[in-house]
Amino acid sequence: MAEQLSAEQTSQELRGVGIGLGVAQGPVARMAEPLPAPTDAPSTLSADEEKARVTDAVAAVARELEQRGAQAGGAAQEVLEAQAMMAEDPSLADEVDARLAQGRTGEWAVFDAFASFRDQLTAMGGYLGERAADLDDVAQRIIARLRGVPAPGVPDPGHPFVLVAKDLAPADTALLDLDKVLALVTTEGGPTSHTAILAREKSIVAVVGAVEATHLRDGETVIVDAAAGVVTTDPTDDDLGRARTRAETRAAAASAPVTDGALADGTPVPLLANLGNADGAADAVSLGAEGVGLFRTEFLFLSSSQAPTVEQQREAYTKLLAAFPGKKVVVRVLDAGADKPLPFLNDAHEENPALGLRGLRALRASEDILREQLTALAEADAATRGQIGGAADLWVMAPMVATVEEAKYFVDVARDYGVKTAGVMVEVPSSALLADRILEHADFASIGTNDLTQYTLAADRLLGSVASFQDPWHPAVLRLIREVGEAGRTTGKPVGICGEAAADPLLAVVLVGLGATSLSMAPTALADVRATLLEHTIDDARDIAAAALSADSAAGARSAAQEASTRRAAFAAQPNPENKGAQQ
């Protein structure tokens, strides 16, 4: 008894943001520290000899990243291919060459040139700000190649382990050995970081942004509880047993027959998939996706020096629609601009690209690209009308709509091309506050919680220093979502959620309580969300949402929702459920 009490007293809970509902336990293995910075000592080689070394190292790293991407597939492949392109960026090569010409070593030239670019990207924020961390990883890999040493990466202690890291580079996350990595804990990052997104895609038990995890030691046993967003150190035998039972129960639930999304009282809540290209369609269907709530078309544009042709786009959209016969497929037109510079759209420098010419604004400035995209979508829709199982139900939406006039403009243009269901994304507070008027024109609204949180809390979602503000549980964000939900109800228009918030099972219940009529997420999150919805009625969902709204902070909202969920579950278990209406 004394020993158990002592163990309980030394147990500690480290809090972060959980990804999914999983729970795992095991010994810690920490990521190796980054390579030490090269010294600015003169090179003993000629500039040409150093340039040859760097050129060979850059090419080798780029090919390795491409190979890892091809092996990983999915979203990881897109990220790694982007890193490979970054390694061989001509502008970076020029900066490296300039330093080599000054007699510097290849190691220092790469380190300094990449650091300079990283600082520029960090200052820009937005999509380019996200690339800053990727630059660090690429530079480390090139320097390691030049030194003839292994690049810092995932450790291999020879047994299954809980990986603890400051953050993970996409190249490492993409190829994690899931037979060895029991769970992932990072001290930085938030729910929309690359690490979180890839962890969700791979169904890795993860807690991100757990600042105090820097104190974890190699070999110590921890429990990683993603559902609670907690890492427990020095767990007791009882703690370990409960975690093991939860993991087994969850595994059994995941293997249960897939059903359509619904609440306990039968209220339907369609569960849809977020997809970055049509190649992920089969996996999404196998995991129970009832359609597509967000199809990102950027993959067709971002790796090109010129816009893809109508024919190229039509082929991709036809493949997508053919994969979902008789199902809803929501396609977002190109979401790009100054923060995702495209030479054929808008690559002008902007001081604050997150507030610049992006989304629908950029498309209006280059309307031919929008019209070509709508042409390709209409042709793909027509091409799949006679397919077995029925035609997919194509919905098309515009990103970054901020005004009623913008909503009307997009719907009118979409109608010109025969789009039957045209809607808007609600990602900025203005469109949430004007949702009732916007939905007088648009057929539906889809809330992008990642950007809505960013703009509501004035915190760049890709900037680590303000990651703590990037939490969709914040009551200010929830109030705006409620505005859109109420507007959908009064106008009779659907309101979907397609941001990462929908993949948080308890938050999914809150979103339904706020008026969301469908939820779209990474396919691997579908099982957890489906199971959680089945534990609550629509009255439960509204009660839990009200509890979250009454809080003053994101953490308070999450705790209040959890307490309300537990209270409703306890009341439902009582012998007289007809008294449920008396519950306050």
Secondary structure, DSSP 4 states (H G I P E B T S, - for coil): -HHHHHHHHH-EEEE-EEESS-EEEEEEEEPPPPPPPPP-PBPSS-HHHHHHHHHHHHHHHHHHHHHHHHHH-HHHHHHHHHHHHHHT-HHHHHHHHHHHTTTB-HHHHHHHHHHHHHHHHHHH-HHHHHHHHHHHHHHHHHHHHHHTSPPS-----SS-EEEEES---HHHHHT--TTTEEEEEESS--TTSHHHHHHHHTT--EEE--GGGGG--TT-EEEEETTTTEEEES--HHHHHHHHHHHHHHHHHHTSPP---B-TTS-B--EEEEESSGGGHHHHHHTT--EEEEEE-GGGTTT-SSPPPHHHHHHHHHHHHHTSTTSEEEEEPP--BTTB-BTTTB----S-GGGSSBTHHHHHHTHHHHHHHHHHHHHHHHHTTTSTT---EEEEEESS--SHHHHHHHHHHHHHTT-SEEEEEE-SHHHHHTHHHHTTT-S-EEE-HHHHHHHHTT--TT-GGGGGG--TTSHHHHHHHHHHHHHHHHHT--EEE-SGGGGSHHHHHHHHHTT--EEEE-GGGHHHHHHHHTT--HHHHHHHHHHHHT-SSHHHHHHHHHHHHHHHHHHHTSS-GGGGGG--
